[in-house]
Every structure is written in structure tokens, then in C-alpha cells.
Amino acid sequence: MNDINQNKENVKMHLKDLRQTLKKMHLAVTEELILPKPDEVKILMNKMDQLLKLIESK
């Protein structure tokens, strides 16, 4: 049971991190008219892939 709770917490943590990063990117695009750097997008995509792997492994 403890492993399940730990996995849930890990997923929550990853989702919060992704959400915050996306919010920052959104604000930069909408308010400052600045597009994110390609490396920033790649890093975000990698984080999303890692989260998907974590979820699919359960």
C-alpha cells in the first residue's frame, strides 16, 4: 500500500512541475509575445515522456 501512495505522490509532483512550467510558457507567449526556446520545449517533452512511462508501468 505504501508503494501505491508513493507512486501517487511522484505523479502529483511531476504533474505540478509540468503545470507550472506550462503556465510560465503560456504567460511568456500571451503577455510578452516571447516564444519558448526549443530546448525548453524538448525538456518539457522529456518530462512528459518520463511521467507517461511512470504511469504506464503501473
N, C-alpha and C positions, 0 to 999 in steps of 0.2 A: 504494500500500500504506500509506503514511503517513497518508493521509486516513481510511482504514478504522480504523486504530489510534486516531487522534484521536477519531473518532466513537464508538468503543467506550468510550474514556475519558470522553467527555462523558456518555454514557448512564450509565456507572457512577457518575459524580459526582452526576448528577440522582437516581438511584435511592438512593444513600446518604443524600442530603439528605432525600428523601421518607421514607425508612425512619426516620431519626432524628426527624423531625417527628411521624410517626405514633406512634412509641414514646412520645414526650413526651405526646402527646394521650391515648394509652391509659393511661399511668400516672396522669395527672390524673383521668381518668374512673374508673378502678378503685380507686385508692388514696385520692384526695382527694374523690371524688364531685363533681368540677367538670367541667361540660360545656365544650367549646371554644367560643370566641366565633364567631359567624357569619363574621366577616371572616377569621379564621384558617382556617376550612374553605374559604372561597372562594379564598384564596391557595393553599392546598394543591391544590384542584381545578385552578386555573390552571397550577400547576407540572406536574401530571399531564398536562394537555392539551398543554402545551409538549413534554413528553417523548414523548407519543404522536405528535405531529407530527414530531418529530425522527426517531423510529423509522420511521414510515410513509414519510418522504421518501427513505429509502434503498432 
